[in-house]
Amino acid sequence: MECKVGMVSLGCSKNRVDSEEILGELVRRGFTPVSSPEDAEVIIVNTCGFIESAKVDSLDTVFDMVKYKNEASCRLLVVCGCLTERYYDELREELPEADLIWGVRDHSGLADAIEQRLGFSAYGLSACAHSPKSSRILTTPSYRAYLRIADGCDNRCTYCAIPIIRGGRRSYPMEQLIAEAKELAEGGVTELTVIAQDTSAYGIDIYGKPKLAELLTALADIEKLHWIRLLYTYPNTVDEKLIDTINANPKICNYIDMPIQHIDPDILRAMNRHGTAEHIRSITDYIRNANPDFILRTTAIVGFPGETDAQFDALREFFKAHPYDRLGAFTYSPEDGTPAAAMDNQVPEKVRQHRLDRLMRDQMAVSLAANKRRIGSICEVLVDEISDGVAFCRSYAEAAEVDGFIRVRLSDVSKIKCGDYINVRITGAETYDLDAEPINP
């Protein structure tokens, strides 16, 4: 008799990989994944605990799942992930609705605990062989996947709880990552997105120096991969060698996500951000000069404790002088246990929000102008969705789940399917999205 398991994965793509590994472990033991909570005998909520809004969303989702214990076939509600790792004792007291609370580590141990709660004899699962590390069960479309190259972080930014939750950086051996990427490619993945809390520091802890450029080169040698994309780099370890490696290999998208968070030196020091404002400026200029079509993505925090109007204005001026194609900005959120939460001169929420609005209005103009410059150009796109004769696609310039899309109206939808790569001509531009027409091969 099979046991059906449903997964609700919240938060970032790193957390998504945890969810996929947990599902892989359970499938190896005889469980069957289902997409609807109504059908699941085990519901797992993999939570996010990064900022306050994510905590609220995680708890709301848990309570949404509670009803399936009463109204459907669910026998076991499991809550795991960053929120439970951070607040394990509190949640055991305050969340009796959860049958099992787990953290972020030891997926095999979590599977053991689930089996024990259910009872082996009920499902005959005790006969399943416990083989070595199992394959992931992808929760992304079959043609794209994330490759997590490290877990944890050594940067210790004063506003960030990730080291509290996940500990210091632990890079995975290169041969293990290449084997995983090959397995994904053999399973149909053509777009691989490389992730970690800090991808550009990959390898320092096990090789003594950053090895991301070498890893990217090795991944590009995997024949069935078509695009390799890089997210979550850290400015002080983004150097000319890394950029040159990306530019030199046609499989590696000319796209880098490099969160700078701020540009004012005093704010960067208060954030405990490594590297300097001068390096941020110089590497940004190097990228632009090396390849004008290179896509730069970043994030910024406004309203950090002590941020003055002048320091915020300096951030705005930096982005005007060094425009980034993509910008995700956030108001500072004080997090339990972080040094920044105890700092003096906390900026009022109203001021934080006002600064965010101003910065994002600036970025909307930058984004629209950049998109308009693409009108008339020809590019290769990956088809993500088809609806009512329109294909929603991405080029090298758009990362999945965080950037906009390119709408392509199709005259014959029977010739195109999701996961296909097609050539299009850009015909129209909005602030974040584009329109295009297909080019017949």
N, C-alpha and C positions, 0 to 999 in steps of 0.2 A: 504494500500500500504506500502510495506516495505521500509526501508532506509538502504542501505548497507554501512558499515564502514570498512575501512582498517587501520591497525596500523603498523607503522614502529618503532620498539623499538631499541634504540641505547644505548651503554654503558654497565653498569654492571648489574648483576642479581638483585640488589635492584631496579634499574630502570625498569627492566622487570616486577617485581611485580606491580609497579605503572601502567604499561601498561595493565596488566591483570585485575587490579581493575577498571581501566577506561572502558575497554571493558565490564566487568561485569555490571557496572553501566548503560552503554548504552544498552546492551542486555536486561536488566531488563525493560528498557523503550520502547522496541520494535524494536531496531536496529538489523541488521543482520551482523555479522562479515564475511568478505571475505578476502581471502589470496592474491589476486592480486589487485594492485592499479588501473588497467584498469577497474575493475568492481566496484570500490568504488565511492559512491556519497560523502562520507566524508573521507578524508585522514588525519590521525593524525600522526605527527612525534614527538615521545617522545625523546628529545635530551639529549646529555651528554655534560657537561661543565667542566669536571674534569681537563683536561690538554689541552694544545694548539692543539695537533693533534686531540683530540676528538671534540674540537670546530669546527675545519676545516671540519672534517668528517660530523658533524651535519649539518652545513650550506650547504655542497655539497649535502647531502641527501635531504634537503628542496628544493634546486633548481632542483634536479632530479624529485621531485614530482610536481613541478610547471607545467611541461608539460602536466600532466594529466588533469589540469583544462582547457586546450585548446584542447586536443586531445581525451579525454575520457569523462566519465560521471560525473567526479568530480565537485561538486558544492561548496565544502567548504574545504579549506586547513587549518588545525589546527597545530600549533607548540607549544609544551609544554615541560616541563621537566627542567633539571638542567641549561641548557644554557639560557633559557628564564627567569628562576627565577633570574639568576645572572645579565643578561643584558636586562631586560625587556624594559626599556625606550629606549635604543639604538636600539633594534630590532624593536620596534614599528615605529621608524623613518626610519630605513634602510631596512626593510623587508616588503614593501607594498604588496608583492605577497601573504603573509599570511593573511587569512581572520580573524583569531582569534589567539591571542597569550596568553598563559596561563603559570603559574608557575608549582610548584610541589605539591601544596596542593589543597584540596577541589575538589575531583573528582566529587562530586555531583554538585557543582557549575559549573564545566566545562561542564557537561552534560546539565545543564540548559542553558548555553550560546550557546551550539551547537543547541539545540532545538529552541531557540529563533531566531538564525540566519537563520535556515531553515524555520521556520514558522510551528506551530503545525498543521495547517489546511491542509498543503500539504501532510502530511503523517498519519494524524489521531493519532499522538503520544500523544496528550494531554489526551487521555482516559486511558493511562497506569497508573496503580497504583504505587505510590512511596512507596515501602516497605522499611523495615530496610536494613542495610548493605547487599549488594548483594554478591553473589558468584563471584569469579574470573573466567575469561575465560582463560584457560591455553594456553600459546603460546609455551610451551614445549611439548614433546611427552606425551601422556596421562598417562604413567606409572611413570613419575618423575615430581617433582615440587619443588619450593623454598618456604620456610617458613621464612618470614621476621619477626623477633622477636622484632625489635626496629627500629626507624628512627632517623636520626641526630647523632651528636657525641659531647662528652664533652672533648675530648683529646686536641684539639686545637694545633695540630702539626703545626709548623711554615710554612711548605711548602704546607699545605692542605687547599683547599677552601670549603670542605664539610660543616663545621659549618657555613660558610658564606651563603651557598646555602640552607642548610636544618635545620640549627639551632642546639640546644643542643639535647642530647640523650632523647628520649621518648620511654621507654620500653612499650610493650603492655602487658596487664594482662595475667597471665598464663592460666587462664580458657578460655580466648578468643582464645589464640594460640592453645590450645589443641582441642577446638571445631573446629577450622579451619583445623587442621591436620586430625581430624576424618572425616570431610567432604571431604577432598582431598583423604583420603584412601578409603572411600566409593565410590568415583568416579573412582577408579582404580589406584591411585598413590601408588607405592610400594617403591620408593626411594624418601626420603625427605631430602633436603639439607637446613640446618639451616643457615640463613644469617642475617647480620646487618652491620652497619659501624663498630661496635665493639661488637661481639657476647659475648665475655667472661665477659663483664661488664653488661650483661643483668640483669635487676632487681634492680640495685643499686638505681636508681632514685625513684622507687615505693615501694621497699621492704627494702631498707636500706643496702643491701648487695648483692653480686653477687648470682644469682639463676639459672645459666645455668645448673649446674649439676642436680638440681632438675627437671628442665624443660626437659632435655634429658631423664631422668628416666621415667617421665610421658609419653613422646612421645613414648618411647620404649614399653609401655604397650598397645599401639594401635595395635590390632591384625593383621590388614591387611598390616601394614608397614613391609617391609623386611629389608631395609637399611635406616639408619639415618646418615647423613654426616654433618660435622661441618666446616664451612669456616669463615674467617675474625675474628679470635680471636686476642687479644692484649696481648703481652707477660707478662705484669705486673699482669694481672688477670688470667693467665693460671697457675694453681697450681696443687699440687699433688692430691687433691680431684677430680678435673675435669678429670685428666688423669686416675685416678683409676676408676671413673665412666664409662668412655669410655671403658676401658679394661674389666670391669666386665660384660658388657652387650653385648651379641652376635649380637644384632640388630644395635648397634652403631658402625660404621666403625672405625677401628683402623687407623684413619686418622685425622690429624689436620692441618689446615692452620693457621700459626702464623707469620704474617709479622713482621720481626725484623727491617727492613730498614737499620740498620747499627750496628756496634759493638763497635766503638770507643767512649769512654765516652764523649769526648768533642763534637763530632758530634751529639751524642744522645741528649746532653743538648741543643745544638744549634737548633736541630729539635724540642725541647720541648717534647721529647719522655719520657713518665713516666716509672718508673722502672729503672733497672740498667743492665749494661753489664753482671755483675756477675749473676743476676737472669736469663738472657737469657741462659748463659752457664749451670747453674745448672738445669734449667727445661728441657733443651735439653738433658742433661745427664740422668736426671730422666726418661724421656720418653724412651730413648734408653735402659736403664737398666731394666725398667719395662717390656718392650716388644720389642725385637729386630726387629720384623716384623712391628712395628708401622710406618706409613708413615708420614713424616714431610714435609710440604710445607711452603715456605716463599717467601717474596719479599724483595728486597734491592734497595736502591737508591744510585747511584754513581754520583759523581760530585756535591754534595751539596756544597753551598758556603763555602769556606775556607778549603775544604777537601784537605789535602796534599797527596803526594805520599805515605808517611809512613802510614797515616790513611787508605788509600785505601788498601795498602798491609796488614794491620791488618785485614781488612774485608776478604780479600782472605785467609789469614792464619786461620781465624776463621772457614771458610767453609771447609778448608782442615782438620782441627782438629775435626770439628763437622759437617760432611757432611749431608746436607738435601737432601731428595729424589727428591724434586721438588723445583726449584728456578726460580722465575720470577724477573728479574732485569730491572731497568729503569734508564735512565739518568734523572737527576734533571731538572724539568721544572718550571721556575719562573712564578707564577700565580698572576694575579691582586689582590691586596688587602691583600696578605699574607705577614707576616713579613719577610720571607726568601727572597722575591723578592727585598726587599730594603736593604738586607745585603751587606756589602762590600765583596771583594774577590770572586766575582762570577767566577766560573771555566769555562774556554773557552769550547765551544761546542765540538771542536775537541778533547780536553782532556777527556771530559765526554764520548764521543763515544768510544774513545780508551780504557778507563777503562771498559766500558760495554762489549766490545768485549773480553777483557782478562778474565773478570769474567765469562762470558757465555762459553768461551772455557774451563775454569776449570770445569764448571758444566756439560758440555757435557761428560767429562771423568767420572765424578761421576755417572751420570745417566746411561751411558753405562755399567759401572761395576755393578751397582745395578741391572740392568735388566738381565745381564748375570748370576748373582747369582740366579735368579728365574728360569733358565732353568731346566726342570725336575720336578718342583713343580706342584702340583695340586691345582687349585683354582676355586671358583665359580665366574661366570661372568654374567653380564647383557647384553643382546643383544640390541644394539642401532640401527643397520642398517644392512641390508642384500643386497648385490650386487654381481651379477655374481658368485653365489655359495660361497661367503665369508661373514661371519658374523663379523661385527666390534663391539667389545664388550669392557666392562670395568669391572674390579674387584673392590674390596674394595679400592684398591690402586690408582684408577684413578677417579678423579672427572670429571663430565661432563663439556665440553666446555673449560676446562683449561689444562687438562692433555692429555697424549697420549691414544692409544687404543690397544686392543689385537685382532689380525686378526685370525679368526678361519675358516678354510676351511671345508665346509659341504659336506657330500656325498649325503644328502637328505634334501633339503631346505624346503620341505613340512612339516617336523616335527618341525621346529623352526620358531618362529615369533618374531618380535621386542617386547621387554618387558619381554621375557622369561629369566629365570635364568638357566644356564646350568653349568656343571662341565667340565673343560678342563685341559689339561696338557701343560705347556709352553714348546715350542720346539725351539724357536729362539728369539734372542734379537737384537734390533737396539738401537740407542741412546735414543729415546723416546717411541718407539712402540715395541710390542712383537708379536710373532707368537705362535699359539697353535693348538692343535688337540682336538676334543671333546672326552669325555669319555662316553661310552655308559652306561646308568643307569642300 
